[in-house]
Amino acid sequence: MIPHMSSRMHKAVLVLAFSSWLIAIVQFIVETLRSHQTSPYLAIQFVIALWGLVGCIAWVRSWLRWRLVLAGATGCYLLIFLFKYFLGRVSGFLEIMPFYEAIWWPIYSTWGLVVHFLASGEVGAGLALLFREWLMPVLQSIVLAALVWSLTAGSRGDAPQAARA
């Protein structure tokens, strides 16, 4: 259990982390089977999702250093996502608009694409895009914040009980 976190919140964060990693793995498998190929970005995301799932299992099993495993996977996911977001999406808009607009324009265009998919009856594609581009980064940010919050709320993390005294 995460110190200084209620049992209810502990379970909610665990379910959030586990379900988001599991959905990411399923989404990778479905997209790979549908297209018969994969991109290096998706392959890296798949490995990180497996890493995150192992972190959740370690959390449930109360293995030593589970927090480090889960925070590492979550942090890597977010760093790679932000790197791709800024390098792959924002940098192209920087040539034609100011920075603050270039940051928001990919969000607007993604929302337009989600609405297009949903309006044309491609609900699966719209929800997959929504999850991959918005929900997964938000969910992982919540998980990382909960892990960091538990460490800064007076606990010493995974230190043995004797060291805490």
Secondary structure as GFF3:
##gff-version 3
##sequence-region A 1 165
A	DSSP	alpha_helix	7	35	.	.	.	ID=ss1
A	DSSP	alpha_helix	40	61	.	.	.	ID=ss2
A	DSSP	alpha_helix	66	84	.	.	.	ID=ss3
A	DSSP	pi_helix	85	90	.	.	.	ID=ss4
A	DSSP	alpha_helix	91	94	.	.	.	ID=ss5
A	DSSP	alpha_helix	99	119	.	.	.	ID=ss6
A	DSSP	alpha_helix	123	130	.	.	.	ID=ss7
A	DSSP	pi_helix	131	135	.	.	.	ID=ss8
A	DSSP	alpha_helix	136	152	.	.	.	ID=ss9
A	DSSP	alpha_helix	161	164	.	.	.	ID=ss10
###
